[in-house]
Amino acid sequence: MATRLTPQLLRRIVLEEKAKIERETKMTKMGKMMPVDEADKAYEVDADGYAKTVTHAKKHGPAGKHLSEMSTLNDIEADLRRKLRSLAEHKLALKKKIVESL
């Protein structure tokens, strides 16, 4: 006779599997799970040295020029979107006034 799958039995099975997986894997600094043997081989590097390369590229080189231009264009785009939203609201208010006057 087969046993029924009750909530308690299912909970116990899930907890056993979770414990088994935790024994076999190891949590990395970034929160990813990986097998224990791979986790021992891998090494992690702090990103503080890489952050300087982006700021350096902004100041020097052709990439810096492009990044600066892109930033300027993004600012202009945001300003234009703000103006467009204002115009749309004004247009809607005028339509309402026209309809009320009829």
N, C-alpha and C positions, 0 to 999 in steps of 0.2 A: 504494500500500500504506500503510495507517494504522500509525502508531507505537503501540507498546504503552505503557500507563500503568504505568511501573515505580515503585517506591518513591522512587528518586532523582529521577525526572522530577516526581512528585507533590510532593516536598519543594521542588524548585526553583520550581514553579508557586506553591506556597503562600508561599514567601519573597518572590517577586516581587510577589504581591498584597499582602502585608503591607507591603512597602516603598512600594508605590503608595498604600496607605491612609494610611500615616504621612506621606507627602508632602502629601496632601490634607487632613489633619486636624491638629488641635493639641490637646494635653492641657491641660485646665483645672486649677486648683488642687485641685478636689474629685475629680480623677481621671476625669472624664468626657471623652469624645472629642466634638469638635464640628468642623464645617467651619471652615477657616481664616478665611473672611470673617466668619462669625458670631462666632468667637473674638475677632477684632479689635474688633468692635463692643461686645461684652459687657464689663461691668466687674464686679468682685467686691468685696464689702463684708465687712470683718471683723465677726464676731459679738459682739465684746466689748461693744458698746453695747446689743445686744439682750438679753444675759444679765441686765442690771440690771432690765429691765422685769418679769421673772418674780419676782425677789426683791422688787421694789417692790410688785407686785400682791399678794404674800403679806402684806405689812405694811399696805397701805392698800386701801380700796375693798371693795365687796361680793365681788369675785372672790377677794380675799385671804381673806375669811372662809370662803368655800366651799373654797378650797384647803386651808386649815388644818383644816377639819372633815373633808375627805376624807383627809388625812394621818392624823388621829386614828382614823378608822374603819378605815383600812388596818392600823394598829398593833393595834387591838382584834381585827380579823379574824385577823391572824397569831397572836396570843395564843390565840384560840379554836381555831384549827386545831392548834396545838401541844398544847393540852389534849385535844382530840378524839383525836389520834394516841396520846397517852398512855393515854387510856381504852380505846381499841381494843386496845392491846397488853396492858393489864391484863385485859381481858375474854377475850382469847385465852389468856392464861396460866391463868385460872380454868377455862376450858373444858378445857384439857389436864389440869388437876388432877382435874376431875370424871371425865373419861374414864379416867384412870389408876386412880382409886379404884373404878371399877366392875368 
